Amino acid sequence: MGLLADENPRAGDNLPRAMTGEQGARRSRRRSRERTTPAVAQVPWKQPFRSFEPTELASKDQIEAIHQTSLTIMRDLGIKFLDAETREILLATGGVKVEDEVVFFEPGFVEESIKTAPSEFTFHAPNPERDLVMGGNSVAFGAVASAPNVSDEAGGRRAGSRADFQKLIKLGHSINTVHMWPGYPVEPIDVHASVRHLDAAYDFLTLSDLALHAYSLGRVKNQDGLEMIKIVRQIDEETLQEEPSLWTIVNANSPLVFDAPMTQGMIEFASRNQIVCVTPFTLMGAMAPVTPAGAISQHNAEALAGIVLTQVVRPGAPVIYGGFTSNVDMQSGAPAFGTPEAMQTTIVTGQLTRRYGVPYRSSGVNAANAIDAQAAYESVFSLWGAVMGGAHILVHAVGWMEGGLRASFEKMVLDADLCAMVQTFLEPIDFTSDALALDAVQDVGHGGHFFGTPHTLERYRDAFYKPLISDWRNYETWEEAGKPEAKDRVTELVDTLLATYQAPEMDEAVHAELTEFVERRKAEGGVETDF
């Protein structure tokens, strides 16, 4: 369980960014190499922004009906909070009643509490060049998270390990449409649970420089994660609380329950002005009503309860509304993803988040067991519903398989191509006089072609998106090449991206401080577990 130094290649000393005064003395910033390698041409790494208004499926009256139904659920049925401290914090506000473990929320209290949640904020990454805007018209894609299993073409399906965990980080870091980490891409189960969060955070912070996540599985793990991000960013507690630098995703135990470790993490993060994403996981017909409107109403009640808690702990703390409503197969009970009903709920949930004025997280998911047509079309449906519905964050955007039970190296690359297409789609169209191309049309006239015009020759190299995977050769040329299929290209790209991976630079003194912290916390035993 020790640090695997050979798995974390250092890349030389980092030159800190220029700063002034005391700030410059205490903060050593990271830089990134150019992540587009000659071997794999990609779109440049940058955060996309939506240039159009999101789609709406529900009327204002229908959105209000959902909102009022959610308030009724919160007032009359209540939300069960298993943590006594959480109940005490809410009870002290005077806006709730508590019976046993159930908290009953007054509608007016809910309405007033959520008003303090910020509509937009900056998520500070270990590398400031990877900082992200949360809210507004921003979009960010996150890698697959929390899968217990992993697969690739060579090794097949298997339980997660630290070696695979590290390889997935390297692959995600090498993909220019991965903007953040929403959790472990695969669970490294060969590392003991008492210290797993330490090794995992160390790997994230040394193998990548993207905005980072910590699981809310007990307050101490959250505290360790925050200390490690402070070391890498070389900031003090005051700066941490001014610059949100870590996020956590908290799932309600639907229906209508929040577990103790989750709300403990929410309290720790909100009290220190770090980002909490409240995400009920509701499946229509199983953990929520079978109808989309009913499922959204329950989901919304759970989400509002979590948002209220963050704002009670610290008004103005950054919080994200997480939407994750899909359905089950009513014949088998198995979860289904990328469905028409899930797309509907994604878009309507986006309308609710805009009513509340908080950033919105959705997911890019599928239920496929193989890299096949199902894996592609379900992922496209999830992706499209989220983007058109106004999601600011798309978790599991690359690599999710098997309903979340597996992270796939090949699926990461397939999804990277999809995300790059969407990122290109989100770029605003150029309507300048040059782009309108009247001169080119006049030059060609009737019945000609545009291949050789100056207008085309000046632009052809970068005129269109160049897909990573698609094969645009005609049939005869493709046949002569051996009839390669998309999966062959995907496997080739996985190998190439891993072979050309470059670790981000880190100041050696910072690396030493980070290593010392991890080894000290391990020597102290990490966190208590029940095994």
KOLRO-639097 format. One line per 4 residues: number of its first residue (from 0); their letters; for each residue x, y, z of C-alpha. Coordinates in Angstrom, 1 decimal. Last residue first. Layout:
<nodes>
NUM	a	X,Y,Z  ...
</nodes>
This chain:
<nodes>
530	fdte	-12.7,-4.7,8.6  -15.0,-2.2,10.1  -12.9,0.8,9.1  -11.1,3.5,11.0
526	vgge	-9.3,6.1,8.9  -5.6,6.4,8.0  -3.6,4.3,10.5  -1.3,7.0,11.9
522	akrr	1.5,5.6,9.8  -0.7,6.0,6.8  -1.3,9.6,7.7  2.4,10.2,8.0
518	evfe	3.1,8.5,4.6  0.5,10.6,2.9  1.7,13.9,4.4  5.4,13.1,3.6
514	tlea	4.5,12.3,0.0  2.7,15.7,-0.4  5.6,17.6,1.2  8.1,15.8,-1.1
510	hvae	6.0,16.6,-4.2  5.7,20.2,-3.1  9.5,20.4,-2.7  9.9,18.8,-6.1
506	dmep	7.7,21.4,-7.8  5.2,19.6,-10.0  5.0,19.0,-13.7  2.2,17.2,-15.3
502	aqyt	2.8,13.6,-16.3  3.2,12.8,-19.9  1.3,10.1,-21.7  2.6,9.1,-25.1
498	allt	2.4,5.3,-24.6  -1.0,5.7,-22.8  -2.4,7.7,-25.7  -1.1,5.3,-28.3
494	dvle	-2.4,2.2,-26.7  -5.8,3.6,-26.2  -5.8,5.0,-29.7  -5.0,1.5,-31.2
490	tvrd	-7.8,0.0,-29.2  -10.3,2.6,-30.5  -9.1,2.1,-34.1  -9.8,-1.6,-33.9
486	kaep	-13.2,-1.0,-32.2  -14.2,1.3,-35.1  -13.7,-1.5,-37.6  -10.8,-2.2,-40.0
482	kgae	-11.8,-3.8,-43.3  -8.3,-5.0,-44.3  -6.9,-1.8,-45.8  -8.0,-3.0,-49.3
478	ewte	-11.6,-3.1,-48.0  -11.4,0.5,-46.7  -10.0,1.7,-50.1  -12.8,-0.1,-51.9
474	ynrw	-15.5,1.1,-49.5  -14.7,4.7,-49.6  -12.5,6.2,-46.8  -14.3,8.2,-44.1
470	dsil	-13.3,6.0,-41.1  -14.6,7.5,-37.9  -12.4,7.1,-34.8  -10.6,10.3,-33.8
466	pkyf	-12.9,12.5,-35.8  -11.5,15.6,-37.6  -13.9,18.5,-36.9  -14.1,20.8,-40.0
462	adry	-12.4,23.8,-41.6  -9.0,23.4,-39.9  -6.9,22.3,-42.9  -9.4,23.6,-45.4
458	relt	-9.3,27.3,-44.4  -7.0,29.3,-46.7  -7.4,26.8,-49.6  -11.2,27.0,-49.3
454	hptg	-11.4,30.8,-49.7  -8.7,30.8,-52.3  -10.9,28.5,-54.4  -9.5,25.1,-55.4
450	ffhg	-12.1,22.8,-53.8  -15.0,25.1,-54.3  -16.7,23.5,-57.3  -18.3,24.8,-60.5
446	ghgv	-21.9,24.5,-61.8  -22.8,28.2,-61.7  -20.5,30.7,-60.2  -17.2,29.7,-58.6
442	dqva	-15.8,33.2,-58.1  -19.2,34.7,-57.1  -19.7,32.0,-54.5  -16.2,32.6,-53.1
438	dlal	-16.8,36.4,-53.0  -20.1,35.8,-51.0  -18.3,33.8,-48.5  -20.5,34.3,-45.4
434	adst	-17.4,33.5,-43.4  -15.5,36.4,-44.7  -18.5,38.7,-44.1  -18.6,37.5,-40.5
430	fdip	-21.1,35.0,-39.4  -18.8,32.6,-37.6  -20.9,29.8,-35.9  -20.5,29.6,-32.1
426	elft	-18.6,26.7,-30.7  -21.0,24.3,-29.0  -20.8,21.8,-31.9  -17.1,21.6,-31.5
422	qvma	-17.5,20.6,-27.8  -20.2,18.2,-28.9  -17.9,16.5,-31.4  -15.1,16.5,-28.8
418	clda	-17.5,14.8,-26.3  -18.4,12.1,-28.9  -14.7,11.5,-29.7  -13.8,11.3,-26.0
414	dlvm	-16.7,8.8,-25.6  -15.0,6.3,-27.9  -11.7,6.9,-26.2  -13.1,6.3,-22.7
410	kefs	-15.1,3.3,-24.0  -11.8,1.7,-25.0  -10.4,2.0,-21.5  -13.6,0.7,-20.0
406	arlg	-14.9,1.4,-16.5  -17.4,-1.1,-15.3  -20.4,-1.4,-12.9  -21.8,1.9,-13.9
402	gemw	-24.7,0.6,-15.9  -22.5,-1.8,-17.8  -20.1,0.8,-19.1  -18.9,4.3,-18.3
398	gvah	-15.7,5.4,-20.0  -16.2,9.1,-20.9  -18.9,11.5,-19.8  -19.3,9.8,-16.4
394	vlih	-20.2,13.2,-15.0  -21.5,15.9,-17.3  -21.2,19.3,-15.6  -23.0,22.5,-16.6
390	aggm	-26.2,20.8,-17.7  -28.4,23.0,-19.8  -31.0,20.5,-21.1  -29.5,20.4,-24.6
386	vagw	-26.1,19.3,-23.2  -27.6,16.8,-20.8  -30.1,15.3,-23.2  -27.5,15.0,-25.9
382	lsfv	-25.0,13.2,-23.7  -27.5,10.7,-22.4  -28.8,10.0,-26.0  -25.3,9.8,-27.3
378	seya	-24.3,7.3,-24.6  -27.4,5.2,-25.3  -26.5,5.2,-29.0  -22.8,4.3,-28.6
374	aqad	-23.0,1.6,-26.0  -26.0,0.0,-27.8  -24.1,0.0,-31.1  -21.2,-2.0,-29.5
370	iana	-18.4,-1.7,-27.0  -19.9,-4.4,-24.8  -22.1,-4.8,-21.7  -24.3,-1.7,-22.5
366	anvg	-26.3,0.0,-19.8  -25.4,3.6,-20.8  -24.4,6.8,-19.1  -23.4,10.4,-19.7
362	ssry	-24.5,12.2,-16.4  -26.0,15.4,-15.2  -24.8,18.3,-13.0  -26.6,21.6,-12.8
358	pvgy	-25.3,25.0,-11.4  -27.8,26.8,-9.1  -30.4,29.5,-10.0  -33.4,27.9,-8.4
354	rrtl	-35.6,28.2,-11.5  -32.5,27.3,-13.6  -32.1,24.1,-11.6  -35.8,23.3,-12.2
350	qgtv	-35.4,23.7,-16.0  -32.4,21.4,-16.0  -34.5,18.8,-14.2  -37.0,19.0,-17.1
346	ittq	-34.2,18.3,-19.6  -32.7,15.4,-17.7  -36.2,14.0,-17.0  -37.0,13.9,-20.7
342	maep	-33.7,12.3,-21.6  -34.2,9.6,-18.9  -37.7,8.9,-20.4  -36.1,8.5,-23.9
338	tgfa	-33.6,6.0,-22.5  -29.8,6.4,-22.2  -29.8,4.3,-19.1  -31.7,1.2,-17.9
334	pags	-31.4,-0.3,-14.4  -32.3,-4.0,-14.1  -35.7,-4.7,-12.6  -36.2,-7.7,-15.0
330	qmdv	-39.5,-7.0,-16.8  -39.9,-3.4,-15.7  -36.5,-2.5,-17.1  -35.6,0.3,-14.7
326	nstf	-35.8,4.1,-15.2  -33.5,7.1,-15.1  -33.2,10.1,-12.8  -29.7,11.5,-12.0
322	ggyi	-29.7,15.2,-11.6  -27.2,16.8,-9.3  -27.8,20.4,-8.1  -24.4,22.0,-7.4
318	vpag	-23.5,23.9,-4.3  -20.9,26.6,-3.5  -21.4,27.9,0.0  -23.3,31.2,0.0
314	prvv	-24.8,30.7,3.4  -22.7,28.3,5.4  -24.1,25.4,7.4  -27.7,26.5,6.6
310	qtlv	-26.8,26.9,3.0  -25.3,23.4,2.7  -28.3,21.9,4.5  -30.8,23.7,2.2
306	igal	-29.0,22.2,-0.9  -29.4,18.7,0.6  -33.1,19.2,1.3  -33.5,20.7,-2.2
302	aean	-32.0,17.6,-3.8  -34.2,15.2,-1.9  -37.4,17.2,-2.8  -36.3,17.4,-6.4
298	hqsi	-35.8,13.7,-6.7  -39.3,13.2,-5.3  -40.8,15.6,-7.8  -38.7,14.3,-10.7
294	agap	-39.9,10.8,-10.0  -43.5,11.8,-9.9  -43.2,13.8,-13.2  -41.3,11.0,-14.9
290	tvpa	-43.9,8.3,-13.9  -42.8,5.1,-12.2  -42.5,6.7,-8.8  -39.0,6.6,-7.3
286	magm	-36.5,4.1,-5.9  -37.7,1.3,-8.2  -40.3,2.2,-10.9  -38.3,5.3,-12.0
282	ltfp	-34.7,5.1,-10.9  -33.6,7.9,-8.6  -30.0,8.7,-7.6  -30.3,11.9,-5.6
278	tvcv	-27.3,14.1,-6.4  -26.3,16.9,-4.1  -23.0,18.3,-5.5  -21.0,20.0,-2.7
274	iqnr	-18.2,22.4,-3.5  -15.9,23.7,-0.8  -16.6,26.8,1.3  -15.0,25.3,4.5
270	safe	-18.3,24.9,6.3  -19.8,23.5,3.1  -17.2,20.8,2.8  -17.3,19.6,6.4
266	imgq	-21.1,19.7,6.6  -21.5,17.9,3.3  -19.0,15.3,4.3  -21.0,14.7,7.5
262	tmpa	-24.1,14.6,5.4  -22.7,11.7,3.3  -21.3,9.8,6.3  -24.7,9.9,8.0
258	dfvl	-26.9,8.5,5.2  -29.5,10.8,3.6  -33.0,9.3,3.1  -36.1,10.3,1.1
254	psna	-36.3,7.4,-1.4  -33.6,7.3,-2.3  -30.3,7.1,-0.4  -29.4,10.6,-1.3
250	nvit	-26.1,10.8,-3.2  -23.4,13.3,-2.2  -20.8,14.3,-4.8  -17.8,16.0,-3.4
246	wlsp	-15.8,18.9,-4.8  -12.3,20.3,-4.2  -10.6,23.6,-4.7  -13.2,26.3,-3.8
242	eeql	-11.1,29.5,-3.7  -11.8,31.9,-0.7  -12.0,29.1,1.8  -8.8,27.6,0.4
238	teed	-7.2,31.0,0.6  -7.9,31.2,4.3  -6.8,27.7,4.9  -3.4,28.3,3.4
234	iqrv	-2.3,27.7,-0.2  0.5,25.7,-1.9  -1.9,24.3,-4.6  -0.4,20.9,-4.0
230	ikim	-0.3,21.2,-0.3  -3.8,22.7,0.0  -5.1,19.9,-2.2  -3.6,17.4,0.2
226	elgd	-5.1,19.1,3.3  -8.5,19.1,1.6  -8.4,15.4,0.8  -7.3,14.5,4.3
222	qnkv	-10.2,16.5,5.8  -12.7,14.8,3.5  -11.4,11.4,4.5  -11.7,12.4,8.2
218	rgls	-15.3,13.5,7.7  -16.7,10.1,6.7  -17.4,8.7,3.3  -17.9,11.9,1.4
214	yahl	-15.8,11.0,-1.6  -13.2,13.6,-2.8  -13.2,15.1,-6.2  -10.5,17.0,-8.2
210	alds	-10.1,19.6,-10.9  -7.4,18.5,-13.3  -3.7,18.3,-12.8  -3.0,14.6,-13.4
206	ltlf	-0.6,11.9,-12.5  0.7,13.5,-9.3  -2.5,14.9,-7.8  -4.7,12.0,-8.9
202	dyaa	-2.2,9.4,-7.7  -1.8,11.1,-4.3  -5.6,11.3,-4.0  -5.9,7.6,-4.7
198	dlhr	-3.2,6.7,-2.3  -4.7,8.7,0.5  -8.3,7.7,-0.2  -7.3,4.0,-0.1
194	vsah	-5.7,4.3,3.4  -8.3,2.7,5.6  -10.0,1.0,2.7  -7.0,-1.2,2.0
190	vdip	-5.5,-0.9,-1.5  -6.2,-3.9,-3.7  -9.7,-2.6,-4.2  -8.5,0.3,-6.4
186	evpy	-12.1,1.4,-7.3  -12.3,2.4,-10.9  -12.5,5.9,-12.4  -12.2,7.1,-8.8
182	gpwm	-14.4,10.2,-8.4  -15.8,13.2,-10.4  -12.4,14.0,-12.0  -12.4,17.1,-14.2
178	hvtn	-12.0,18.5,-17.8  -11.8,15.4,-19.9  -12.2,16.6,-23.5  -8.4,16.8,-24.1
174	ishg	-7.8,13.1,-23.4  -4.3,12.5,-22.0  -5.4,13.1,-18.4  -8.1,10.6,-18.9
170	lkil	-5.6,8.0,-20.1  -3.2,8.7,-17.3  -5.9,8.5,-14.7  -7.2,5.3,-16.3
166	kqfd	-3.7,3.8,-16.1  -3.4,4.8,-12.4  -6.7,3.1,-11.5  -5.7,0.0,-13.5
162	arsg	-2.5,-0.3,-11.4  -4.4,0.4,-8.3  -6.8,-2.4,-9.0  -10.4,-2.7,-10.1
158	arrg	-12.0,-6.2,-10.5  -11.7,-7.7,-14.0  -13.3,-7.6,-17.5  -10.9,-8.4,-20.4
154	gaed	-7.2,-8.1,-20.2  -6.1,-7.2,-23.7  -9.2,-5.4,-25.0  -9.7,-3.5,-21.8
150	svnp	-11.9,-3.8,-18.8  -12.5,-2.4,-15.3  -14.7,-3.3,-12.4  -15.9,-1.6,-9.2
146	asav	-16.9,1.6,-11.1  -16.9,4.8,-8.9  -16.3,7.4,-11.6  -16.2,7.7,-15.4
142	agfa	-14.5,10.9,-16.5  -15.9,14.4,-16.2  -17.0,16.8,-19.0  -17.5,20.5,-18.3
138	vsng	-20.0,23.0,-19.7  -20.4,26.7,-19.0  -23.4,28.9,-19.9  -23.7,30.4,-16.4
134	gmvl	-22.7,27.8,-13.8  -19.4,26.3,-12.7  -16.4,27.9,-14.4  -13.3,25.7,-14.4
130	drep	-9.7,26.1,-13.5  -7.4,23.9,-15.7  -4.8,26.6,-16.3  -4.7,27.1,-12.5
126	npah	-3.2,23.7,-12.2  -4.4,22.0,-9.0  -7.9,23.0,-10.1  -9.9,26.0,-8.7
122	ftfe	-13.6,25.6,-9.3  -14.9,29.1,-10.1  -18.4,30.2,-9.2  -21.8,30.7,-10.7
118	spat	-25.4,30.7,-9.4  -24.4,31.0,-5.8  -26.7,29.4,-3.2  -28.1,32.1,-0.9
114	kise	-31.7,31.9,-2.4  -31.8,28.2,-1.4  -32.5,29.0,2.2  -35.4,31.4,1.6
110	evfg	-37.5,29.0,-0.4  -36.8,26.1,2.0  -37.8,28.1,5.0  -41.0,29.2,3.3
106	peff	-41.8,25.6,2.5  -41.4,24.5,6.2  -39.2,21.3,6.2  -40.0,18.2,8.2
102	vved	-36.8,16.3,9.3  -37.2,12.6,10.0  -34.8,10.8,12.4  -37.1,10.6,15.4
98	evkv	-39.4,13.5,14.8  -37.8,16.8,13.8  -39.5,20.0,12.8  -38.0,22.5,10.5
94	ggta	-37.4,26.2,10.0  -36.3,27.1,13.5  -32.7,27.1,12.3  -31.5,25.0,15.3
90	llie	-33.4,22.0,14.0  -31.3,21.9,10.8  -28.0,21.8,12.7  -29.4,19.3,15.2
86	rtea	-30.6,17.0,12.5  -27.2,17.1,10.8  -25.5,16.4,14.2  -27.7,13.3,14.7
82	dlfk	-26.8,11.7,11.3  -29.5,9.4,9.9  -31.3,12.2,8.1  -34.8,11.2,7.0
78	igld	-36.6,13.7,4.7  -40.1,14.8,5.5  -43.5,13.3,4.6  -45.6,16.4,5.1
74	rmit	-43.3,19.4,4.7  -40.6,17.9,2.4  -43.1,16.0,0.3  -45.3,19.2,0.1
70	lstq	-42.3,21.2,-1.0  -41.6,18.7,-3.7  -45.2,18.9,-5.0  -44.9,22.7,-5.0
66	hiae	-41.7,22.5,-7.2  -43.2,19.9,-9.5  -46.3,22.1,-10.0  -44.1,25.2,-10.5
62	iqdk	-42.3,23.4,-13.3  -45.7,22.5,-14.9  -46.8,26.1,-14.6  -43.6,27.4,-16.2
58	sale	-44.2,24.9,-19.1  -42.2,21.7,-19.4  -40.0,20.5,-22.3  -37.4,23.2,-22.4
54	tpef	-34.2,23.2,-24.4  -31.2,25.2,-23.3  -30.5,28.7,-24.7  -27.7,28.9,-27.2
50	srfp	-23.9,29.5,-27.2  -23.0,26.9,-24.6  -19.5,27.2,-23.3  -16.7,24.6,-23.6
46	qkwp	-13.7,24.5,-21.2  -10.4,24.1,-23.0  -8.0,21.4,-24.0  -7.3,21.7,-27.7
42	vqav	-9.2,19.5,-30.1  -7.3,16.3,-30.7  -4.5,15.1,-33.0  -3.1,11.8,-31.6
38	aptt	0.5,10.9,-32.4  1.7,14.5,-32.5  0.6,14.8,-28.9  -2.1,17.1,-27.7
34	rers	-1.5,17.6,-24.0  0.7,20.7,-24.3  2.6,20.5,-21.0  0.9,21.6,-17.9
30	rrrs	2.0,24.1,-15.3  1.7,23.9,-11.6  1.6,26.8,-9.1  3.8,27.3,-6.1
26	rrag	2.1,29.5,-3.6  3.7,30.8,-0.4  6.2,33.3,-1.6  4.1,34.6,-4.5
22	qegt	1.2,35.3,-2.1  3.5,37.2,0.2  4.4,39.7,-2.4  3.7,39.3,-6.1
18	marp	3.2,36.3,-8.3  4.9,34.8,-11.4  3.9,31.3,-12.0  6.1,28.7,-10.4
14	lndg	8.8,27.0,-12.5  8.3,23.2,-12.1  11.3,21.0,-11.7  11.5,17.9,-13.8
10	arpn	8.9,15.5,-15.2  8.3,13.1,-12.3  7.1,9.7,-13.2  4.3,8.4,-10.9
6	edal	4.1,4.6,-11.4  7.8,4.2,-10.5  7.1,6.0,-7.3  4.4,3.6,-6.2
2	lgm	3.5,5.0,-2.8  3.0,2.3,-0.2  0.0,0.0,0.0
</nodes>
